[in-house]
Amino acid sequence: MPSGFPVIVLVDETLERRKGKQIKAKGYYRDAVRSTQKKVVKCLGLKWICMTLVVPLPWNKRPWALPFLTALLNRSLINQYQALNNLLK
């Protein structure tokens, strides 16, 4: 990293559309690509969380976001977290 360049970490959610009986971590998630402000579209699939580090590269004018951590979101953990939040309110 060049001196004076700030350390920037980005977090991204990605929906991977998947179907099938053998896929255990699937769930219904809001599809940000197909949804609008008036119409919400939900898709069956896997939701991934990806953390990236933004770095400048000498051969490109724009910095690149290089992934360093990717994790699969588990729908049952999200439901437990939301239930706990509702109890604490």
Backbone bond lengths (Angstrom), bond angles and torsions (degrees), N, CA, C in turn:
res aa  C-N    CA-C-N  psi(-1)  N-CA   C-N-CA  omega(-1)  CA-C   N-CA-C  phi
1 M - - - 1.450 - - 1.527 108.19 -
2 P 1.318 117.07 133.05 1.459 119.40 176.24 1.520 111.26 -66.85
3 S 1.304 115.64 149.42 1.465 118.73 178.63 1.524 109.52 -66.64
4 G 1.316 116.03 140.41 1.464 121.06 -178.97 1.516 113.66 88.50
5 F 1.338 118.93 -9.25 1.471 120.88 177.72 1.526 108.34 -83.76
6 P 1.339 118.52 127.50 1.469 119.88 -177.41 1.528 111.98 -70.83
7 V 1.316 115.83 150.80 1.463 121.34 175.24 1.522 107.13 -84.58
8 I 1.332 115.67 116.04 1.458 121.61 -178.06 1.526 108.57 -119.95
9 V 1.330 115.97 123.43 1.466 122.14 176.45 1.518 107.67 -114.04
10 L 1.330 116.55 126.46 1.464 122.64 179.18 1.523 109.64 -109.74
11 V 1.331 116.04 148.05 1.467 122.14 176.29 1.524 107.64 -120.94
12 D 1.323 116.50 132.52 1.462 121.91 -177.10 1.522 109.67 -131.50
13 E 1.332 115.91 141.16 1.465 121.80 173.15 1.525 108.07 -106.07
14 T 1.314 115.86 133.08 1.461 120.83 -179.96 1.522 108.97 -127.14
15 L 1.316 116.70 132.85 1.460 122.21 176.93 1.523 108.76 -99.61
16 E 1.323 115.84 121.65 1.463 121.85 176.54 1.523 107.20 -106.32
17 R 1.320 116.77 112.84 1.469 120.13 -177.30 1.529 109.78 -72.81
18 R 1.341 115.33 120.75 1.462 122.00 -179.64 1.513 109.88 -140.66
19 K 1.320 116.01 145.41 1.465 122.61 174.27 1.516 107.88 -132.06
20 G 1.314 115.56 161.92 1.456 119.44 174.94 1.514 112.34 131.42
21 K 1.320 115.13 153.17 1.454 121.19 -177.72 1.525 112.49 -73.14
22 Q 1.324 117.91 -27.58 1.456 120.80 -174.14 1.528 113.24 -84.28
23 I 1.317 118.40 -9.18 1.468 121.29 179.81 1.520 107.53 -88.42
24 K 1.330 117.31 111.54 1.460 122.55 -171.20 1.522 113.51 -86.39
25 A 1.315 119.30 -30.88 1.469 121.61 -172.22 1.529 113.02 -93.55
26 K 1.334 116.51 13.99 1.465 118.24 -177.19 1.523 111.02 -75.11
27 G 1.319 115.29 157.26 1.453 121.66 178.21 1.514 109.19 -162.13
28 Y 1.324 116.72 173.84 1.461 121.41 176.46 1.519 108.82 -93.60
29 Y 1.322 115.56 122.60 1.456 122.16 -177.78 1.520 109.64 -128.24
30 R 1.320 115.81 155.74 1.464 121.50 176.36 1.526 108.29 -70.90
31 D 1.321 116.15 128.31 1.459 121.82 178.33 1.527 108.21 -91.23
32 A 1.315 116.96 107.29 1.466 121.44 -176.34 1.525 112.35 -68.89
33 V 1.314 118.23 -26.04 1.466 121.23 -178.77 1.524 111.07 -74.02
34 R 1.321 117.08 -41.97 1.472 120.80 -176.49 1.521 114.27 -92.47
35 S 1.332 117.84 -12.06 1.464 120.88 -179.01 1.525 111.27 -84.76
36 T 1.330 115.07 153.36 1.459 121.98 173.69 1.527 107.69 -123.39
37 Q 1.332 116.37 -177.17 1.457 118.94 178.10 1.527 111.53 -66.47
38 K 1.329 116.92 -32.76 1.464 120.84 -177.76 1.527 113.16 -91.60
39 K 1.328 117.37 -30.05 1.458 120.95 -174.90 1.535 110.01 -121.87
40 V 1.332 115.77 123.28 1.464 121.16 177.83 1.518 108.36 -100.81
41 V 1.336 116.45 126.03 1.456 122.39 178.73 1.524 108.01 -109.30
42 K 1.336 116.13 128.58 1.462 121.01 177.49 1.516 108.48 -111.76
43 C 1.335 114.93 142.83 1.460 121.47 -178.56 1.522 110.24 -127.83
44 L 1.314 114.91 150.47 1.450 121.96 175.14 1.525 107.95 -85.31
45 G 1.317 116.51 128.04 1.455 118.26 179.52 1.512 113.06 173.14
46 L 1.322 114.85 -160.53 1.453 123.76 -179.29 1.518 109.09 -111.10
47 K 1.317 116.76 141.51 1.453 120.74 177.69 1.526 108.71 -112.57
48 W 1.338 115.45 124.34 1.452 122.82 -179.16 1.523 109.53 -109.03
49 I 1.331 116.45 141.84 1.460 123.35 172.36 1.528 106.32 -110.67
50 C 1.320 116.30 128.71 1.461 121.59 -176.74 1.525 109.34 -126.39
51 M 1.336 116.73 127.71 1.462 121.66 175.75 1.526 107.96 -105.15
52 T 1.334 115.86 133.23 1.458 121.02 -177.03 1.522 110.15 -129.48
53 L 1.313 115.18 154.52 1.454 123.08 175.49 1.527 107.36 -109.59
54 V 1.328 116.86 126.67 1.461 121.59 -179.44 1.527 108.23 -86.30
55 V 1.340 115.77 121.18 1.465 120.94 -178.61 1.530 110.06 -131.97
56 P 1.337 117.06 144.89 1.461 119.76 173.95 1.527 109.47 -81.68
57 L 1.316 116.49 140.79 1.461 121.56 176.98 1.531 108.53 -115.54
58 P 1.335 117.53 139.93 1.464 119.58 -173.44 1.522 114.43 -64.97
59 W 1.333 118.83 -25.29 1.458 120.58 -176.80 1.530 113.29 -94.44
60 N 1.327 117.72 4.42 1.457 120.42 -177.93 1.524 109.85 -132.68
61 K 1.322 116.97 144.36 1.463 121.24 178.65 1.520 112.07 -73.86
62 R 1.331 116.31 -33.80 1.464 121.12 -178.04 1.525 110.26 -97.39
63 P 1.330 118.09 143.86 1.472 119.67 176.18 1.528 110.93 -70.78
64 W 1.311 115.81 155.32 1.457 122.10 179.44 1.517 109.80 -106.90
65 A 1.321 116.33 150.26 1.463 122.40 174.39 1.533 107.65 -101.76
66 L 1.316 116.32 109.28 1.463 121.81 -177.49 1.528 109.97 -98.90
67 P 1.339 117.95 121.05 1.471 120.00 -177.70 1.526 111.76 -70.85
68 F 1.346 115.40 139.15 1.458 119.48 175.29 1.521 112.29 -127.05
69 L 1.348 118.20 -10.83 1.467 120.66 178.04 1.522 108.51 -151.22
70 T 1.325 115.97 127.05 1.460 121.71 176.64 1.523 107.75 -131.78
71 A 1.351 115.67 131.87 1.464 119.72 -178.30 1.524 109.72 -136.53
72 L 1.316 115.26 144.15 1.453 122.21 177.01 1.522 108.92 -85.06
73 L 1.333 117.03 127.37 1.458 121.40 178.57 1.522 108.81 -80.00
74 N 1.309 116.68 133.29 1.452 122.36 -179.35 1.532 108.26 -98.72
75 R 1.308 118.50 121.12 1.465 122.72 -176.09 1.529 112.08 -60.63
76 S 1.333 118.08 -36.79 1.465 119.28 -178.62 1.533 110.64 -67.15
77 L 1.331 118.29 -34.58 1.465 120.31 176.70 1.523 111.60 -67.33
78 I 1.322 116.88 -36.73 1.465 121.11 178.15 1.523 109.35 -64.32
79 N 1.337 117.10 -43.51 1.468 121.21 179.54 1.531 111.13 -62.72
80 Q 1.329 117.57 -41.25 1.466 120.81 178.36 1.532 110.68 -64.91
81 Y 1.308 117.01 -41.49 1.470 121.53 179.56 1.528 110.22 -63.71
82 Q 1.335 116.98 -43.53 1.468 120.30 179.49 1.529 111.01 -66.02
83 A 1.316 118.06 -38.58 1.464 121.31 178.20 1.526 110.60 -65.18
84 L 1.317 117.20 -40.20 1.457 121.11 177.38 1.523 111.54 -64.50
85 N 1.318 116.98 -41.82 1.462 120.84 177.23 1.511 111.46 -62.14
86 N 1.335 117.38 -39.28 1.467 120.87 179.61 1.528 111.29 -67.13
87 L 1.338 117.35 -34.63 1.454 120.26 177.38 1.529 112.17 -68.75
88 L 1.325 116.62 -34.56 1.459 120.85 -176.64 1.533 112.80 -78.98
89 K 1.318 117.54 -14.39 1.471 120.39 -178.97 1.497 111.90 -77.90
